[in-house]
Amino acid sequence: MPDDHNPADHKKLGFSTRMSHLGRPGVKTHGFVNPGVHRGSTVLYPDAEARRDGGAKRFERYMTYGTAGGPTHYALEDVITDIEGGTRCTIVSTGLAAVTVPLTAYLKNGDHCLMPDSCYGPARNFATSLMKDWGIETTFYDPCVDEAGMAALIQPNTKVVYTESPGSHTFEVQDIPAIARAAHARGAKVLMDNTWGIYNFQPFQHGVDVSIQALTKYVGGHSDILLGSITVNSEEDHIRVRTAASTMGHYASPDDCWLALRGARTMAMRLKAQEEASLEVARWLETQPQIKQILHPALPSHPQHALFKRDFTGGCSLFGVVLDPRYETGDMFRFVNALQLFGIGASWGGFESLALPTTGFVTRTAGSGDFGGTMLRLHIGLEDTKDLIADLAQGLRVLN
Ligand SMILES: *Cc1c(COP(=O)(O)O)cnc(C)c1O
Protein backbone atom coordinates (compact mmCIF):
# COMPACT_ATOMS: atom_id res chain seq x y z
CA MET A 1 0.00 0.00 0.00
CA PRO A 2 1.59 3.31 -0.96
CA ASP A 3 2.53 5.69 1.86
CA ASP A 4 -0.07 8.24 0.79
CA HIS A 5 -2.82 5.61 0.94
CA ASN A 6 -5.61 6.76 3.24
CA PRO A 7 -5.60 4.46 6.31
CA ALA A 8 -9.40 4.79 6.55
CA ASP A 9 -9.67 3.17 3.11
CA HIS A 10 -7.52 0.16 3.89
CA LYS A 11 -9.61 -0.64 6.99
CA LYS A 12 -12.40 -1.54 4.57
CA LEU A 13 -10.26 -4.20 2.94
CA GLY A 14 -10.32 -7.82 4.08
CA PHE A 15 -7.72 -9.14 6.48
CA SER A 16 -5.84 -11.26 3.94
CA THR A 17 -5.70 -8.34 1.53
CA ARG A 18 -4.23 -6.10 4.20
CA MET A 19 -1.66 -8.74 5.20
CA SER A 20 -0.61 -8.92 1.56
CA HIS A 21 -0.26 -5.18 1.06
CA LEU A 22 0.74 -3.51 4.33
CA GLY A 23 4.34 -2.72 5.27
CA ARG A 24 5.57 -2.60 1.69
CA PRO A 25 7.73 0.30 0.67
CA GLY A 26 6.68 0.52 -3.00
CA VAL A 27 8.87 2.64 -5.21
CA LYS A 28 11.19 3.52 -2.31
CA THR A 29 13.12 0.28 -2.81
CA HIS A 30 13.36 0.39 -6.59
CA GLY A 31 10.10 -1.48 -7.08
CA PHE A 32 11.04 -4.62 -5.20
CA VAL A 33 7.94 -6.15 -3.62
CA ASN A 34 9.51 -6.60 -0.17
CA PRO A 35 11.30 -4.08 2.04
CA GLY A 36 15.00 -4.64 2.44
CA VAL A 37 16.69 -5.68 5.65
CA HIS A 38 18.15 -2.48 7.06
CA ARG A 39 20.81 -3.44 9.57
CA GLY A 40 22.71 -0.74 11.34
CA SER A 41 23.91 0.98 14.48
CA THR A 42 25.15 4.43 13.41
CA VAL A 43 22.77 6.73 11.58
CA LEU A 44 24.42 9.76 10.01
CA TYR A 45 22.80 13.14 10.63
CA PRO A 46 22.76 15.54 7.70
CA ASP A 47 24.09 18.36 9.95
CA ALA A 48 24.77 19.31 13.58
CA GLU A 49 21.33 20.91 13.99
CA ALA A 50 19.70 17.62 13.05
CA ARG A 51 21.75 15.98 15.78
CA ARG A 52 20.57 18.62 18.28
CA ASP A 53 16.89 18.20 17.33
CA GLY A 54 16.87 14.43 16.88
CA GLY A 55 15.94 13.47 20.44
CA ALA A 56 12.68 15.42 20.37
CA LYS A 57 11.65 13.67 17.16
CA ARG A 58 12.44 10.14 18.24
CA PHE A 59 8.78 9.15 18.43
CA GLU A 60 8.23 10.35 14.86
CA ARG A 61 10.31 7.64 13.20
CA TYR A 62 13.18 10.04 12.76
CA MET A 63 16.13 7.69 12.66
CA THR A 64 18.74 8.67 15.23
CA TYR A 65 20.48 5.43 16.11
CA GLY A 66 20.07 1.71 15.45
CA THR A 67 18.35 1.01 18.77
CA ALA A 68 15.56 3.44 17.87
CA GLY A 69 14.63 1.18 14.95
CA GLY A 70 14.76 1.58 11.21
CA PRO A 71 12.69 0.95 8.08
CA THR A 72 12.40 -2.84 8.56
CA HIS A 73 11.12 -2.38 12.12
CA TYR A 74 8.68 0.31 11.00
CA ALA A 75 7.27 -1.89 8.23
CA LEU A 76 6.56 -4.63 10.78
CA GLU A 77 5.16 -2.12 13.29
CA ASP A 78 2.64 -1.03 10.65
CA VAL A 79 1.54 -4.59 9.97
CA ILE A 80 1.11 -5.47 13.66
CA THR A 81 -0.67 -2.19 14.41
CA ASP A 82 -3.15 -3.13 11.71
CA ILE A 83 -3.59 -6.71 12.97
CA GLU A 84 -4.39 -5.41 16.46
CA GLY A 85 -6.48 -2.43 15.33
CA GLY A 86 -4.38 0.03 17.35
CA THR A 87 -2.47 3.21 16.53
CA ARG A 88 1.20 2.46 17.28
CA CYS A 89 3.35 -0.56 18.01
CA THR A 90 6.75 -1.25 19.54
CA ILE A 91 8.66 -4.36 18.45
CA VAL A 92 10.89 -6.08 21.02
CA SER A 93 13.16 -9.12 20.90
CA THR A 94 10.82 -11.74 22.42
CA GLY A 95 7.22 -12.24 23.43
CA LEU A 96 8.37 -12.28 27.04
CA ALA A 97 10.00 -8.85 26.62
CA ALA A 98 6.64 -7.66 25.26
CA VAL A 99 5.13 -8.83 28.57
CA THR A 100 7.74 -7.30 30.89
CA VAL A 101 8.22 -3.92 29.15
CA PRO A 102 4.65 -2.60 29.65
CA LEU A 103 4.52 -4.01 33.20
CA THR A 104 7.66 -2.00 33.96
CA ALA A 105 6.28 1.03 32.13
CA TYR A 106 3.09 1.29 34.19
CA LEU A 107 4.19 0.00 37.62
CA LYS A 108 6.53 1.45 40.20
CA ASN A 109 7.49 0.81 43.82
CA GLY A 110 4.39 0.77 46.04
CA ASP A 111 1.96 -0.10 43.24
CA HIS A 112 -0.31 -3.11 43.02
CA CYS A 113 -0.90 -5.35 40.00
CA LEU A 114 -3.65 -7.90 39.30
CA MET A 115 -2.78 -10.94 37.19
CA PRO A 116 -4.96 -13.86 36.11
CA ASP A 117 -4.10 -17.17 37.75
CA SER A 118 -3.95 -18.64 34.22
CA CYS A 119 -1.31 -16.27 32.83
CA TYR A 120 1.75 -17.35 30.85
CA GLY A 121 4.21 -18.90 33.35
CA PRO A 122 7.15 -16.54 32.72
CA ALA A 123 4.78 -13.53 33.18
CA ARG A 124 3.87 -14.93 36.57
CA ASN A 125 7.54 -15.48 37.33
CA PHE A 126 8.35 -11.83 36.50
CA ALA A 127 5.66 -10.69 38.95
CA THR A 128 6.79 -12.96 41.77
CA SER A 129 10.51 -12.29 41.35
CA LEU A 130 11.72 -8.93 39.99
CA MET A 131 8.46 -7.02 40.43
CA LYS A 132 8.24 -8.24 44.00
CA ASP A 133 11.87 -7.22 44.63
CA TRP A 134 11.06 -3.75 43.29
CA GLY A 135 8.24 -3.38 45.82
CA ILE A 136 5.37 -4.03 43.43
CA GLU A 137 2.74 -6.33 44.88
CA THR A 138 0.78 -8.74 42.66
CA THR A 139 -2.49 -10.51 43.42
CA PHE A 140 -3.41 -13.47 41.23
CA TYR A 141 -7.12 -13.64 40.48
CA ASP A 142 -9.54 -16.23 39.10
CA PRO A 143 -9.50 -15.61 35.31
CA CYS A 144 -13.29 -16.13 35.20
CA VAL A 145 -13.91 -13.14 37.48
CA ASP A 146 -16.93 -10.91 36.63
CA GLU A 147 -17.16 -7.12 36.77
CA ALA A 148 -18.19 -6.91 40.45
CA GLY A 149 -15.53 -9.44 41.39
CA MET A 150 -12.86 -7.45 39.60
CA ALA A 151 -14.07 -4.19 41.18
CA ALA A 152 -13.68 -5.80 44.62
CA LEU A 153 -10.10 -6.84 43.84
CA ILE A 154 -8.92 -3.38 42.84
CA GLN A 155 -7.08 -1.46 45.55
CA PRO A 156 -6.37 2.29 45.61
CA ASN A 157 -2.79 1.55 44.42
CA THR A 158 -3.78 -0.91 41.66
CA LYS A 159 -2.25 0.52 38.49
CA VAL A 160 -2.39 -2.48 36.17
CA VAL A 161 -5.01 -5.13 35.54
CA TYR A 162 -3.22 -7.73 33.46
CA THR A 163 -5.25 -10.16 31.34
CA GLU A 164 -4.60 -13.07 29.02
CA SER A 165 -7.48 -14.69 27.18
CA PRO A 166 -7.69 -17.58 26.80
CA GLY A 167 -5.31 -18.52 29.61
CA SER A 168 -2.04 -20.34 28.98
CA HIS A 169 -2.43 -24.14 29.20
CA THR A 170 -5.98 -24.07 30.62
CA PHE A 171 -7.74 -21.82 28.07
CA GLU A 172 -10.19 -19.92 30.29
CA VAL A 173 -11.78 -17.14 28.22
CA GLN A 174 -11.92 -13.90 30.19
CA ASP A 175 -14.73 -11.35 30.12
CA ILE A 176 -12.37 -8.59 28.98
CA PRO A 177 -15.00 -5.82 28.51
CA ALA A 178 -16.31 -6.38 32.07
CA ILE A 179 -12.79 -6.46 33.53
CA ALA A 180 -11.86 -3.32 31.58
CA ARG A 181 -14.95 -1.44 32.83
CA ALA A 182 -14.06 -2.25 36.44
CA ALA A 183 -10.40 -1.31 35.90
CA HIS A 184 -11.06 1.95 34.09
CA ALA A 185 -13.63 3.07 36.66
CA ARG A 186 -10.81 2.89 39.21
CA GLY A 187 -8.03 4.36 37.09
CA ALA A 188 -6.08 1.16 36.28
CA LYS A 189 -4.62 0.30 32.88
CA VAL A 190 -5.69 -2.92 31.17
CA LEU A 191 -2.86 -4.94 29.65
CA MET A 192 -3.62 -8.05 27.65
CA ASP A 193 -1.55 -10.89 26.25
CA ASN A 194 -3.40 -11.39 22.94
CA THR A 195 -1.09 -14.02 21.43
CA TRP A 196 -3.85 -16.65 21.10
CA GLY A 197 -6.43 -14.24 19.67
CA ILE A 198 -4.04 -12.55 17.18
CA TYR A 199 -6.54 -10.68 14.99
CA ASN A 200 -9.57 -12.73 15.93
CA PHE A 201 -9.77 -10.71 19.12
CA GLN A 202 -9.67 -6.95 18.61
CA PRO A 203 -8.31 -5.74 21.95
CA PHE A 204 -9.05 -2.03 21.63
CA GLN A 205 -12.70 -2.66 20.76
CA HIS A 206 -13.01 -4.53 24.05
CA GLY A 207 -11.43 -1.98 26.41
CA VAL A 208 -7.78 -3.06 26.40
CA ASP A 209 -5.15 -0.28 26.66
CA VAL A 210 -1.99 -2.23 25.82
CA SER A 211 -1.95 -5.41 23.74
CA ILE A 212 0.93 -7.87 23.87
CA GLN A 213 1.77 -10.50 21.27
CA ALA A 214 4.47 -13.12 20.92
CA LEU A 215 5.14 -12.77 17.18
CA THR A 216 7.24 -15.90 17.71
CA LYS A 217 3.98 -17.82 17.29
CA TYR A 218 1.69 -17.57 14.23
CA VAL A 219 3.09 -14.33 12.79
CA GLY A 220 6.56 -15.86 12.54
CA GLY A 221 4.79 -19.12 11.74
CA HIS A 222 7.86 -21.22 10.95
CA SER A 223 9.39 -21.89 14.39
CA ASP A 224 12.54 -19.98 13.48
CA ILE A 225 12.31 -16.57 15.17
CA LEU A 226 11.66 -14.98 18.55
CA LEU A 227 9.93 -11.60 18.55
CA GLY A 228 7.32 -9.62 20.49
CA SER A 229 5.04 -6.64 19.97
CA ILE A 230 3.39 -4.11 22.24
CA THR A 231 0.51 -2.28 20.57
CA VAL A 232 -1.41 0.67 21.98
CA ASN A 233 -4.27 2.91 20.95
CA SER A 234 -3.08 6.36 22.05
CA GLU A 235 0.02 8.46 21.55
CA GLU A 236 0.35 8.85 25.34
CA ASP A 237 0.49 5.07 25.85
CA HIS A 238 2.91 4.72 22.95
CA ILE A 239 5.33 7.22 24.45
CA ARG A 240 5.06 5.50 27.83
CA VAL A 241 5.79 2.03 26.42
CA ARG A 242 8.40 3.13 23.90
CA THR A 243 10.26 5.12 26.54
CA ALA A 244 10.37 2.11 28.87
CA ALA A 245 11.59 -0.17 26.06
CA SER A 246 14.35 2.20 24.94
CA THR A 247 15.37 3.07 28.52
CA MET A 248 16.05 -0.60 29.13
CA GLY A 249 17.83 -1.06 25.80
CA HIS A 250 15.30 -3.30 24.12
CA TYR A 251 15.87 -3.95 20.45
CA ALA A 252 14.80 -6.54 17.88
CA SER A 253 16.95 -7.80 15.04
CA PRO A 254 15.90 -6.40 11.64
CA ASP A 255 16.47 -9.86 10.14
CA ASP A 256 13.87 -11.29 12.52
CA CYS A 257 11.50 -8.41 11.71
CA TRP A 258 11.91 -9.24 8.04
CA LEU A 259 11.08 -12.91 8.68
CA ALA A 260 8.02 -11.85 10.69
CA LEU A 261 6.89 -9.70 7.73
CA ARG A 262 7.26 -12.73 5.49
CA GLY A 263 5.25 -14.83 7.95
CA ALA A 264 2.49 -12.21 8.12
CA ARG A 265 1.89 -12.48 4.35
CA THR A 266 0.56 -16.04 4.68
CA MET A 267 -0.74 -15.89 8.23
CA ALA A 268 -4.44 -15.52 7.46
CA MET A 269 -4.60 -18.72 5.44
CA ARG A 270 -2.28 -20.68 7.73
CA LEU A 271 -4.30 -19.69 10.74
CA LYS A 272 -7.61 -20.58 9.09
CA ALA A 273 -6.34 -23.97 7.90
CA GLN A 274 -4.76 -24.75 11.26
CA GLU A 275 -7.82 -23.69 13.24
CA GLU A 276 -10.05 -25.90 11.09
CA ALA A 277 -7.64 -28.81 11.44
CA SER A 278 -7.48 -28.29 15.22
CA LEU A 279 -11.27 -28.42 15.45
CA GLU A 280 -11.38 -31.64 13.46
CA VAL A 281 -8.75 -33.22 15.70
CA ALA A 282 -10.37 -31.84 18.88
CA ARG A 283 -13.83 -33.12 17.90
CA TRP A 284 -12.40 -36.55 17.24
CA LEU A 285 -10.55 -36.54 20.58
CA GLU A 286 -13.76 -35.59 22.39
CA THR A 287 -15.31 -38.90 21.34
CA GLN A 288 -12.44 -41.03 22.66
CA PRO A 289 -12.98 -42.90 25.97
CA GLN A 290 -9.50 -41.96 27.29
CA ILE A 291 -10.36 -38.25 27.14
CA LYS A 292 -12.23 -36.41 29.89
CA GLN A 293 -12.41 -32.96 28.35
CA ILE A 294 -11.05 -30.86 25.49
CA LEU A 295 -10.28 -27.20 26.28
CA HIS A 296 -10.75 -25.44 22.94
CA PRO A 297 -12.66 -22.12 23.19
CA ALA A 298 -14.08 -22.57 19.67
CA LEU A 299 -15.86 -25.81 20.64
CA PRO A 300 -19.41 -25.59 22.05
CA SER A 301 -18.29 -27.83 24.94
CA HIS A 302 -15.87 -25.16 26.23
CA PRO A 303 -17.09 -23.65 29.55
CA GLN A 304 -16.78 -20.06 28.23
CA HIS A 305 -17.79 -20.76 24.64
CA ALA A 306 -20.51 -18.08 24.85
CA LEU A 307 -17.92 -15.41 25.73
CA PHE A 308 -15.70 -16.67 22.92
CA LYS A 309 -18.56 -16.35 20.43
CA ARG A 310 -19.40 -12.87 21.67
CA ASP A 311 -15.87 -11.43 21.53
CA PHE A 312 -13.78 -13.49 19.07
CA THR A 313 -14.21 -13.83 15.31
CA GLY A 314 -12.26 -17.10 15.29
CA GLY A 315 -9.66 -19.09 17.14
CA CYS A 316 -6.37 -20.81 16.51
CA SER A 317 -4.92 -24.30 16.66
CA LEU A 318 -3.71 -24.50 20.28
CA PHE A 319 -5.87 -26.28 22.84
CA GLY A 320 -5.80 -28.33 26.03
CA VAL A 321 -6.54 -32.02 26.57
CA VAL A 322 -7.65 -33.44 29.93
CA LEU A 323 -7.25 -37.20 30.26
CA ASP A 324 -9.71 -39.40 32.08
CA PRO A 325 -9.00 -39.28 35.86
CA ARG A 326 -8.03 -42.98 35.89
CA TYR A 327 -4.74 -42.01 34.20
CA GLU A 328 -1.75 -40.67 36.10
CA THR A 329 1.03 -38.36 34.94
CA GLY A 330 3.17 -41.37 33.94
CA ASP A 331 0.35 -42.59 31.64
CA MET A 332 0.11 -39.17 30.02
CA PHE A 333 3.88 -39.26 29.46
CA ARG A 334 3.57 -42.70 27.81
CA PHE A 335 0.88 -41.32 25.48
CA VAL A 336 2.99 -38.28 24.53
CA ASN A 337 6.12 -40.41 24.06
CA ALA A 338 4.22 -42.76 21.75
CA LEU A 339 3.30 -40.01 19.29
CA GLN A 340 5.28 -40.06 16.06
CA LEU A 341 4.14 -36.89 14.27
CA PHE A 342 3.85 -34.58 17.29
CA GLY A 343 7.09 -33.11 18.60
CA ILE A 344 7.38 -32.54 22.36
CA GLY A 345 8.16 -28.85 22.64
CA ALA A 346 7.20 -25.44 23.98
CA SER A 347 6.20 -22.54 21.76
CA TRP A 348 3.55 -22.97 19.05
CA GLY A 349 2.11 -21.27 15.96
CA GLY A 350 4.55 -22.96 13.58
CA PHE A 351 3.76 -25.30 10.69
CA GLU A 352 4.37 -28.41 12.78
CA SER A 353 2.27 -30.20 15.38
CA LEU A 354 3.35 -30.35 19.01
CA ALA A 355 2.28 -32.16 22.17
CA LEU A 356 3.35 -30.73 25.52
CA PRO A 357 2.67 -32.19 28.99
CA THR A 358 1.26 -29.37 31.13
CA THR A 359 0.46 -31.21 34.39
CA GLY A 360 3.25 -30.30 36.78
CA PHE A 361 4.08 -27.11 34.88
CA VAL A 362 1.13 -25.00 35.96
CA THR A 363 1.28 -22.89 39.12
CA ARG A 364 -2.07 -21.79 40.56
CA THR A 365 -2.76 -19.84 43.72
CA ALA A 366 -6.28 -18.48 43.14
CA GLY A 367 -7.95 -21.86 43.04
CA SER A 368 -8.54 -22.10 39.29
CA GLY A 369 -7.28 -24.56 36.72
CA ASP A 370 -8.16 -27.98 38.16
CA PHE A 371 -9.98 -29.95 35.48
CA GLY A 372 -9.85 -33.27 37.33
CA GLY A 373 -7.36 -35.14 35.15
CA THR A 374 -3.79 -34.99 33.92
CA MET A 375 -3.33 -32.49 31.13
CA LEU A 376 -1.38 -31.80 27.98
CA ARG A 377 -1.48 -29.16 25.29
CA LEU A 378 -1.69 -29.82 21.57
CA HIS A 379 -0.68 -27.52 18.76
CA ILE A 380 -1.96 -28.54 15.34
CA GLY A 381 0.26 -27.67 12.40
CA LEU A 382 -0.20 -27.93 8.66
CA GLU A 383 0.04 -31.72 8.35
CA ASP A 384 -2.88 -33.78 6.98
CA THR A 385 -5.43 -34.25 9.74
CA LYS A 386 -6.01 -37.91 8.86
CA ASP A 387 -2.35 -38.61 9.67
CA LEU A 388 -2.50 -36.64 12.92
CA ILE A 389 -5.67 -38.43 14.03
CA ALA A 390 -4.16 -41.82 13.17
CA ASP A 391 -1.09 -40.91 15.21
CA LEU A 392 -3.18 -39.82 18.20
CA ALA A 393 -5.24 -43.04 17.90
CA GLN A 394 -2.15 -45.24 18.10
CA GLY A 395 -0.87 -43.10 21.01
CA LEU A 396 -4.14 -43.52 22.92
CA ARG A 397 -3.98 -47.28 22.43
CA VAL A 398 -0.88 -47.29 24.66
CA LEU A 399 -3.20 -46.20 27.50
CA ASN A 400 -5.60 -49.12 27.22
C1 LIG B 1 5.15 -17.90 23.87
C2 LIG B 1 4.35 -16.93 24.63
C3 LIG B 1 4.90 -15.75 25.09
C4 LIG B 1 6.38 -15.43 24.99
O1 LIG B 1 6.90 -15.45 23.72
P1 LIG B 1 8.47 -15.71 23.47
O2 LIG B 1 8.73 -15.05 22.17
O3 LIG B 1 8.64 -17.19 23.44
O4 LIG B 1 9.22 -15.07 24.59
C5 LIG B 1 4.07 -14.84 25.72
N1 LIG B 1 2.77 -15.11 25.88
C6 LIG B 1 2.20 -16.25 25.46
C7 LIG B 1 0.76 -16.47 25.68
C8 LIG B 1 2.97 -17.20 24.82
O5 LIG B 1 2.42 -18.36 24.45
Ligand as a Chemical Component Dictionary entry (heavy atoms), coordinates in Angstrom:
data_LIG
# 
_chem_comp.id                   LIG 
_chem_comp.type                 NON-POLYMER 
_chem_comp.pdbx_formal_charge   0 
_chem_comp.three_letter_code    LIG 
# 
loop_
_chem_comp_atom.comp_id 
_chem_comp_atom.atom_id 
_chem_comp_atom.alt_atom_id 
_chem_comp_atom.type_symbol 
_chem_comp_atom.charge 
_chem_comp_atom.model_Cartn_x 
_chem_comp_atom.model_Cartn_y 
_chem_comp_atom.model_Cartn_z 
_chem_comp_atom.pdbx_ordinal 
LIG C1 C1 C 0 5.150 -17.900 23.873 1  
LIG C2 C2 C 0 4.350 -16.933 24.630 2  
LIG C3 C3 C 0 4.902 -15.749 25.093 3  
LIG C4 C4 C 0 6.377 -15.430 24.992 4  
LIG O1 O1 O 0 6.904 -15.451 23.716 5  
LIG P1 P1 P 0 8.475 -15.712 23.467 6  
LIG O2 O2 O 0 8.734 -15.050 22.167 7  
LIG O3 O3 O 0 8.638 -17.194 23.438 8  
LIG O4 O4 O 0 9.218 -15.067 24.592 9  
LIG C5 C5 C 0 4.072 -14.843 25.719 10 
LIG N1 N1 N 0 2.771 -15.110 25.885 11 
LIG C6 C6 C 0 2.201 -16.254 25.462 12 
LIG C7 C7 C 0 0.759 -16.467 25.685 13 
LIG C8 C8 C 0 2.973 -17.200 24.824 14 
LIG O5 O5 O 0 2.419 -18.362 24.452 15 
# 
loop_
_chem_comp_bond.comp_id 
_chem_comp_bond.atom_id_1 
_chem_comp_bond.atom_id_2 
_chem_comp_bond.value_order 
_chem_comp_bond.pdbx_ordinal 
LIG C1 C2 SING 1  
LIG C2 C3 SING 2  
LIG C2 C8 DOUB 3  
LIG C3 C4 SING 4  
LIG C3 C5 DOUB 5  
LIG C4 O1 SING 6  
LIG O1 P1 SING 7  
LIG P1 O2 DOUB 8  
LIG P1 O3 SING 9  
LIG P1 O4 SING 10 
LIG C5 N1 SING 11 
LIG N1 C6 DOUB 12 
LIG C6 C7 SING 13 
LIG C6 C8 SING 14 
LIG C8 O5 SING 15 
# 
